[in-house]
Amino acid sequence: MEDCGVGRGFSLRLIEVPGYGVMAALADLEELGRVEEDRDRGLRLEVSPAFYSGRIVCMEEARRVLSTATILVLAGRRIISLAVEMGLVNPDSILEVNGLPHVQVYKFRF
């Protein structure tokens, strides 16, 4: 387990998608297990350890994975801010439920 410092690591799970590439599920470590619900919009976000847990990575590896994976499933303010900074996520596309941001990115190849 890599030590990134308090409040700095990310949980990473890589999933091979046959015929397409790699899906990376990345979440801010401190968000693992968090569940938020907005009944008015009919939304429920769960940063499930069963889905997001894999290994802990720091900023440099998270940046590498964001740039190379073909599908991104991101949860948490820090990882999504990094993806925005890298030009991978339009801030208008971020879904937020009670302060918990979530976004999915599909990199299409033609």
C-alpha positions as CSV (number, residue, x, y, z in Angstrom):
1,M,0.0,0.0,0.0
2,E,1.4,3.3,-1.1
3,D,1.6,6.2,1.4
4,C,0.4,9.4,-0.2
5,G,-0.1,11.4,2.9
6,V,-3.3,12.2,4.7
7,G,-6.2,13.1,2.4
8,R,-4.1,12.7,-0.7
9,G,-4.5,9.1,-2.0
10,F,-7.0,7.5,-4.3
11,S,-8.5,4.1,-4.5
12,L,-8.0,2.6,-8.0
13,R,-9.6,-0.5,-9.6
14,L,-8.8,-1.4,-13.2
15,I,-11.3,-3.5,-15.1
16,E,-10.5,-4.9,-18.6
17,V,-13.4,-4.3,-21.0
18,P,-13.0,-6.9,-23.8
19,G,-12.8,-5.2,-27.2
20,Y,-12.6,-1.7,-25.8
21,G,-9.8,-1.2,-23.3
22,V,-9.6,-0.5,-19.6
23,M,-12.1,1.0,-17.3
24,A,-10.6,2.8,-14.3
25,A,-12.7,3.4,-11.2
26,L,-11.0,6.0,-9.1
27,A,-12.3,7.6,-5.9
28,D,-10.8,9.9,-3.2
29,L,-9.9,7.5,-0.4
30,E,-11.9,9.5,2.2
31,E,-15.1,9.0,0.1
32,L,-15.0,5.2,0.2
33,G,-18.2,4.0,1.8
34,R,-20.0,7.3,1.5
35,V,-23.7,7.2,0.4
36,E,-25.7,10.3,-0.6
37,E,-29.3,10.5,-1.7
38,D,-31.4,13.2,-3.3
39,R,-35.0,12.0,-3.2
40,D,-36.3,15.0,-5.1
41,R,-34.1,14.2,-8.1
42,G,-34.4,10.4,-7.6
43,L,-30.6,10.1,-7.2
44,R,-28.5,7.9,-5.0
45,L,-24.7,7.8,-5.2
46,E,-22.7,5.2,-3.4
47,V,-18.9,5.1,-3.4
48,S,-19.0,1.4,-2.8
49,P,-15.7,-0.2,-1.6
50,A,-16.8,-3.3,-3.6
51,F,-16.6,-1.3,-6.8
52,Y,-13.9,1.2,-6.2
53,S,-11.4,-0.7,-4.0
54,G,-8.4,-2.1,-5.6
55,R,-5.1,-0.4,-4.7
56,I,-4.1,2.9,-3.3
57,V,-2.3,5.3,-5.7
58,C,-0.9,8.8,-5.4
59,M,-1.3,11.8,-7.7
60,E,1.3,10.8,-10.3
61,E,-0.1,7.3,-11.0
62,A,-3.7,8.7,-10.9
63,R,-2.7,11.2,-13.6
64,R,-1.2,8.4,-15.7
65,V,-4.3,6.2,-15.3
66,L,-6.6,9.1,-16.2
67,S,-4.7,9.7,-19.4
68,T,-4.5,6.1,-20.5
69,A,-7.8,4.4,-19.5
70,T,-10.6,4.3,-22.1
71,I,-13.5,4.6,-19.5
72,L,-13.3,6.6,-16.3
73,V,-15.7,6.3,-13.3
74,L,-14.7,9.0,-10.8
75,A,-16.0,9.9,-7.4
76,G,-14.7,12.6,-5.1
77,R,-13.7,16.3,-5.4
78,R,-9.9,15.7,-5.7
79,I,-9.9,13.1,-8.4
80,I,-12.5,14.9,-10.5
81,S,-10.6,18.2,-10.1
82,L,-7.5,16.5,-11.5
83,A,-9.5,15.2,-14.5
84,V,-10.9,18.7,-15.1
85,E,-7.4,20.2,-14.8
86,M,-6.2,17.6,-17.4
87,G,-9.0,18.6,-19.8
88,L,-10.8,15.2,-19.6
89,V,-13.9,16.4,-17.8
90,N,-16.2,19.4,-18.6
91,P,-17.2,20.9,-15.2
92,D,-20.8,21.1,-16.5
93,S,-21.0,17.3,-16.8
94,I,-20.3,16.6,-13.1
95,L,-23.2,15.1,-11.2
96,E,-23.3,16.2,-7.5
97,V,-25.5,14.8,-4.8
98,N,-25.3,16.5,-1.4
99,G,-21.7,17.6,-2.0
100,L,-20.5,14.3,-3.4
101,P,-19.3,14.7,-7.1
102,H,-19.4,11.9,-9.6
103,V,-18.6,11.7,-13.3
104,Q,-18.2,9.1,-16.0
105,V,-16.0,9.6,-19.1
106,Y,-16.0,7.5,-22.2
107,K,-13.1,8.0,-24.7
108,F,-14.4,7.0,-28.1
109,R,-12.1,5.7,-30.7
110,F,-13.0,5.9,-34.4
